[in-house]
């Protein structure tokens, strides 16, 4: 059976397409986190020291799909980057976490103050 035939068969089964999509997201997260770390020239051990956790914990973060925003923030901060979490609804992008979220919140508060003045 070819990979293409296997994929068609899996996607045709009830619920299996959703599971394949979940696995793809897990692999994408793992690949991206590992790529960020390697791009920074760090081993898992070196990053673990920066975060204050064990090397096996870094390995678990990199392969887990169930990582909290706090852990991701610590991970990327230790790489000299910042984490941003946004919601995209149609053409609108709403930052929930990160620098843009703070900018938007501050801007909104300033806007409300100027309107009430």
WOKAUR-V947590 format. One record per residue. N is the residue number from 1. RES is the residue in one small letter. OMEGA is omega in whole degrees, -180 to 180 (none if undefined). BURIAL is 1 if it has 16 or more other ideal C-beta (glycine too) atoms within 10 Angstrom, else 0. D_CENTER is the distance of its C-alpha to the mean C-alpha in Angstrom with 1 decimal. Layout:
# WOKAUR-V947590
n=N res=RES omega=OMEGA burial=BURIAL d_center=D_CENTER
n=N res=RES omega=OMEGA burial=BURIAL d_center=D_CENTER
This chain:
# WOKAUR-V947590
n=1 res=x omega=179 burial=0 d_center=33.9
n=2 res=x omega=179 burial=0 d_center=31.8
n=3 res=x omega=180 burial=0 d_center=28.0
n=4 res=x omega=178 burial=0 d_center=28.4
n=5 res=x omega=178 burial=0 d_center=30.9
n=6 res=x omega=-180 burial=0 d_center=28.7
n=7 res=x omega=179 burial=0 d_center=25.7
n=8 res=x omega=-179 burial=0 d_center=28.2
n=9 res=x omega=-180 burial=0 d_center=29.6
n=10 res=x omega=-177 burial=0 d_center=26.3
n=11 res=x omega=179 burial=0 d_center=25.2
n=12 res=x omega=-179 burial=0 d_center=28.7
n=13 res=x omega=180 burial=0 d_center=28.5
n=14 res=x omega=175 burial=0 d_center=27.7
n=15 res=x omega=-177 burial=0 d_center=24.1
n=16 res=x omega=178 burial=0 d_center=23.4
n=17 res=x omega=178 burial=0 d_center=21.7
n=18 res=x omega=179 burial=0 d_center=19.1
n=19 res=x omega=177 burial=0 d_center=18.6
n=20 res=x omega=179 burial=0 d_center=18.3
n=21 res=x omega=177 burial=0 d_center=15.6
n=22 res=x omega=180 burial=0 d_center=13.7
n=23 res=x omega=178 burial=0 d_center=14.4
n=24 res=x omega=179 burial=0 d_center=13.4
n=25 res=x omega=178 burial=0 d_center=9.8
n=26 res=x omega=-180 burial=0 d_center=9.9
n=27 res=x omega=179 burial=0 d_center=11.5
n=28 res=x omega=178 burial=0 d_center=9.3
n=29 res=x omega=-180 burial=1 d_center=6.3
n=30 res=x omega=-180 burial=1 d_center=9.3
n=31 res=x omega=-179 burial=0 d_center=10.9
n=32 res=x omega=179 burial=0 d_center=8.4
n=33 res=x omega=179 burial=1 d_center=8.1
n=34 res=x omega=179 burial=0 d_center=11.9
n=35 res=x omega=177 burial=0 d_center=12.6
n=36 res=x omega=-179 burial=1 d_center=11.4
n=37 res=x omega=-179 burial=1 d_center=13.5
n=38 res=x omega=177 burial=0 d_center=16.4
n=39 res=x omega=177 burial=0 d_center=16.4
n=40 res=x omega=179 burial=0 d_center=17.0
n=41 res=x omega=-177 burial=0 d_center=19.8
n=42 res=x omega=171 burial=1 d_center=18.8
n=43 res=x omega=176 burial=0 d_center=19.5
n=44 res=x omega=-180 burial=1 d_center=17.7
n=45 res=x omega=180 burial=0 d_center=20.8
n=46 res=x omega=178 burial=0 d_center=20.6
n=47 res=x omega=178 burial=1 d_center=17.1
n=48 res=x omega=179 burial=1 d_center=18.1
n=49 res=x omega=179 burial=0 d_center=21.0
n=50 res=x omega=-179 burial=1 d_center=19.1
n=51 res=x omega=-177 burial=1 d_center=16.9
n=52 res=x omega=178 burial=0 d_center=20.0
n=53 res=x omega=179 burial=1 d_center=19.1
n=54 res=x omega=176 burial=0 d_center=20.6
n=55 res=x omega=177 burial=0 d_center=19.7
n=56 res=x omega=178 burial=0 d_center=19.3
n=57 res=x omega=177 burial=0 d_center=16.7
n=58 res=x omega=178 burial=1 d_center=14.6
n=59 res=x omega=180 burial=0 d_center=15.3
n=60 res=x omega=178 burial=0 d_center=14.4
n=61 res=x omega=-177 burial=1 d_center=10.9
n=62 res=x omega=-178 burial=1 d_center=10.5
n=63 res=x omega=-177 burial=0 d_center=12.0
n=64 res=x omega=173 burial=0 d_center=10.8
n=65 res=x omega=-177 burial=0 d_center=9.1
n=66 res=x omega=-179 burial=0 d_center=10.2
n=67 res=x omega=-180 burial=0 d_center=8.4
n=68 res=x omega=177 burial=0 d_center=9.1
n=69 res=x omega=179 burial=0 d_center=7.7
n=70 res=x omega=180 burial=0 d_center=10.7
n=71 res=x omega=177 burial=1 d_center=10.0
n=72 res=x omega=179 burial=1 d_center=6.7
n=73 res=x omega=178 burial=1 d_center=9.0
n=74 res=x omega=-178 burial=1 d_center=11.8
n=75 res=x omega=-177 burial=1 d_center=10.3
n=76 res=x omega=177 burial=1 d_center=9.6
n=77 res=x omega=179 burial=0 d_center=12.8
n=78 res=x omega=177 burial=1 d_center=14.7
n=79 res=x omega=-180 burial=1 d_center=14.0
n=80 res=x omega=-179 burial=0 d_center=15.5
n=81 res=x omega=176 burial=0 d_center=12.6
n=82 res=x omega=-179 burial=0 d_center=11.1
n=83 res=x omega=176 burial=1 d_center=7.9
n=84 res=x omega=179 burial=0 d_center=8.5
n=85 res=x omega=-177 burial=0 d_center=7.8
n=86 res=x omega=173 burial=0 d_center=10.4
n=87 res=x omega=178 burial=0 d_center=12.5
n=88 res=x omega=180 burial=0 d_center=14.5
n=89 res=x omega=-174 burial=0 d_center=17.9
n=90 res=x omega=178 burial=0 d_center=20.4
n=91 res=x omega=-178 burial=0 d_center=20.7
n=92 res=x omega=177 burial=0 d_center=19.5
n=93 res=x omega=-178 burial=0 d_center=16.1
n=94 res=x omega=179 burial=0 d_center=15.7
n=95 res=x omega=-180 burial=1 d_center=13.5
n=96 res=x omega=-171 burial=0 d_center=12.9
n=97 res=x omega=177 burial=1 d_center=11.5
n=98 res=x omega=-175 burial=1 d_center=12.2
n=99 res=x omega=-179 burial=0 d_center=15.3
n=100 res=x omega=178 burial=1 d_center=15.8
n=101 res=x omega=179 burial=0 d_center=15.8
n=102 res=x omega=178 burial=0 d_center=18.4
n=103 res=x omega=-178 burial=0 d_center=20.4
n=104 res=x omega=-179 burial=0 d_center=20.5
n=105 res=x omega=179 burial=0 d_center=21.6
n=106 res=x omega=179 burial=0 d_center=24.2
n=107 res=x omega=-180 burial=0 d_center=25.4
n=108 res=x omega=179 burial=0 d_center=25.8
n=109 res=x omega=179 burial=0 d_center=27.8
n=110 res=x omega=179 burial=0 d_center=29.9
n=111 res=x omega=179 burial=0 d_center=30.5
n=112 res=x omega=-180 burial=0 d_center=31.7
n=113 res=x omega=-177 burial=0 d_center=33.9
n=114 res=x omega=179 burial=0 d_center=35.5
n=115 res=x omega=-177 burial=0 d_center=36.2
n=116 res=x omega=-177 burial=0 d_center=37.9
n=117 res=x omega=none burial=0 d_center=40.0
